[in-house]
């Protein structure tokens, strides 16, 4: 069974989905910044996720699909930020608050 939807409604649904997807890693970014620790984050998961987001960006550009482009660009930004935090907070002398460094 197919529900007829207007192109505007479909685009709006895509933009809302993109916004929600883009915010997926935002709580983790905030938590990592507050605790100054990314030790529990999986580096391979972040790398695979970032690779997938890059491919989604290529696909979104090829298809001229704004929701895919926006959602994945923002999510890639947050993922790259988490990768940076993982390396930055693991550096010597950058222990989390309350931990010996």
C-alpha positions in Angstrom: 0.0 0.0 0.0 1.4 3.3 -1.0 0.5 6.6 0.6 0.6 9.5 -1.8 2.9 12.3 -0.5 3.6 15.6 -2.0 7.2 16.3 -3.1 7.3 19.1 -0.5 6.2 16.8 2.3 8.8 14.2 1.2 11.5 16.9 1.2 10.4 18.1 4.6 10.5 14.6 6.0 14.0 14.1 4.6 15.2 17.4 6.2 13.8 16.4 9.6 15.4 12.9 9.3 18.7 14.6 8.3 18.5 16.9 11.3 17.9 14.1 13.7 20.6 11.9 12.1 23.0 14.9 12.3 22.5 15.2 16.0 23.3 11.5 16.6 26.8 12.2 17.9 26.1 15.6 19.5 25.4 14.2 23.0 28.6 12.2 22.8 30.6 15.2 21.8 29.2 17.2 24.8 29.9 14.3 27.2 33.4 13.8 25.8 34.2 17.5 26.2 32.8 17.7 29.7 34.7 14.6 31.0 37.8 15.3 28.9 37.9 11.6 28.2 37.4 9.6 25.0 39.0 6.4 26.2 35.7 4.5 25.9 35.1 5.5 22.3 35.9 2.9 19.7 38.4 4.2 17.2 37.5 1.7 14.6 33.8 2.5 15.0 34.5 6.2 14.5 36.7 5.5 11.5 34.2 3.2 9.8 31.4 5.6 10.6 33.3 8.5 9.1 34.1 6.5 6.0 30.4 5.7 5.5 29.5 9.3 6.0 32.0 10.4 3.3 30.5 7.9 0.9 27.0 9.2 1.7 28.3 12.7 1.0 29.5 11.5 -2.4 26.2 9.9 -3.1 24.3 12.9 -1.9 26.3 15.1 -4.3 25.7 12.8 -7.2 22.0 12.7 -6.5 21.7 16.4 -5.6 20.0 15.3 -2.4 20.1 18.1 0.2 18.9 16.1 3.2 21.6 13.4 2.7 24.2 16.1 2.2 23.3 18.1 5.3 22.7 15.2 7.7 26.0 13.5 6.8 28.1 16.6 6.6 27.1 17.6 10.2 27.4 14.1 11.4 30.8 13.8 9.8 31.9 17.0 11.5 30.9 15.6 14.9 32.6 12.3 14.2 35.8 14.0 13.2 35.6 16.1 16.3 35.3 12.9 18.4 38.3 11.4 16.6 40.2 14.6 17.4 39.1 14.3 21.1 40.2 10.7 21.2 43.7 11.6 20.2 43.9 15.0 22.0 42.6 13.7 25.4 44.9 10.6 25.2 48.0 12.8 24.8 50.4 12.8 27.8 49.5 15.5 30.3 45.8 15.7 29.2 44.2 13.5 31.8 40.5 13.8 32.6 39.7 16.0 35.6 40.2 14.1 38.8 42.6 11.6 37.2 46.3 11.4 37.6 48.1 12.7 34.6 
